[in-house]
Amino acid sequence: MNVIPIDQEKSEYIGRTDVPEKFVLEGKPSYETWLTRELPAEGKLRTGLWTGEPGTLTMRKYPTDEVCTVIYGKIEITNEDDSVLVLNPGDSVLVPKGWSGTWRNVEKSCKCFVSVGN
């Protein structure tokens, strides 16, 4: 099980939707959706900011499903299959519950996260 980059090109395009007129104050707003992955919603929903100093952590059986976006810093994530994701400001990933690998803060880093789990 790998950490999954949240990337439009690798996500399923769901389509374009026009906002119902009763909600529109001006213009013709619409939205498009790309689905990276659906997750079962069990447990508590948490959101917040996390900061970490430089260093490497070994992670075993990550306790929650988490989506995070790097605010500042640089992070390298190594999955159990030795694939490596390098995250810079603005990059987002999905860390699935049960994930194992290493998390390296190359420099002081901050992420905004949303997690679901116990």
CORGIQUI-V617784 format. One record per residue. N is the residue number from 1. PHI is phi as a letter, one per 30 degrees, with the letter a starting at -180 (* if undefined). OMEGA is omega in whole degrees, -180 to 180 (NA if undefined). NEAR is the number of other ideal C-beta (glycine too) atoms within 12 Angstrom. Layout:
N,PHI,OMEGA,NEAR  N,PHI,OMEGA,NEAR
//
This chain:
1,*,-178,21  2,c,168,23  3,d,-172,38  4,c,175,26  5,d,176,28  6,c,-170,26  7,b,-179,19  8,e,-175,15  9,d,-178,10  10,c,-179,16  11,c,180,19  12,d,178,15  13,d,-178,13  14,d,176,14  15,k,-180,12  16,c,-180,13  17,b,173,13  18,d,179,15  19,d,179,16  20,e,-174,11  21,e,-178,12  22,d,179,7  23,c,-173,14  24,d,175,12  25,c,175,9  26,a,179,8  27,i,178,10  28,b,-177,14  29,d,174,15  30,b,177,15  31,b,176,14  32,b,-177,16  33,b,171,14  34,b,-177,18  35,c,177,18  36,d,178,24  37,a,172,23  38,c,180,13  39,b,173,23  40,d,-178,12  41,c,177,14  42,b,176,13  43,j,-176,16  44,d,172,14  45,c,179,18  46,b,174,20  47,b,-180,17  48,l,177,15  49,c,178,17  50,b,175,26  51,b,179,20  52,b,176,26  53,d,179,16  54,e,180,17  55,l,-177,17  56,b,178,17  57,c,170,20  58,c,-179,16  59,c,177,25  60,b,178,14  61,h,180,16  62,e,-168,31  63,d,-177,20  64,b,165,29  65,d,-177,33  66,b,170,35  67,c,178,29  68,b,177,38  69,b,179,28  70,d,178,35  71,c,174,24  72,a,179,23  73,j,179,28  74,b,-178,24  75,b,173,39  76,c,178,28  77,c,177,39  78,c,178,24  79,d,180,24  80,d,178,20  81,d,179,14  82,i,173,11  83,d,-175,17  84,b,173,20  85,c,175,31  86,c,-177,20  87,c,177,34  88,c,180,21  89,e,-179,18  90,j,179,17  91,d,-179,27  92,b,177,30  93,b,170,37  94,c,174,34  95,c,-177,40  96,d,175,29  97,e,180,26  98,j,-179,20  99,d,174,30  100,b,179,23  101,l,177,29  102,b,179,24  103,b,-178,33  104,c,170,25  105,d,-180,25  106,d,177,22  107,b,178,20  108,e,-172,18  109,b,177,33  110,b,175,23  111,b,170,34  112,c,-174,24  113,b,168,29  114,b,180,26  115,b,176,28  116,b,179,25  117,l,-178,24  118,d,NA,12
//
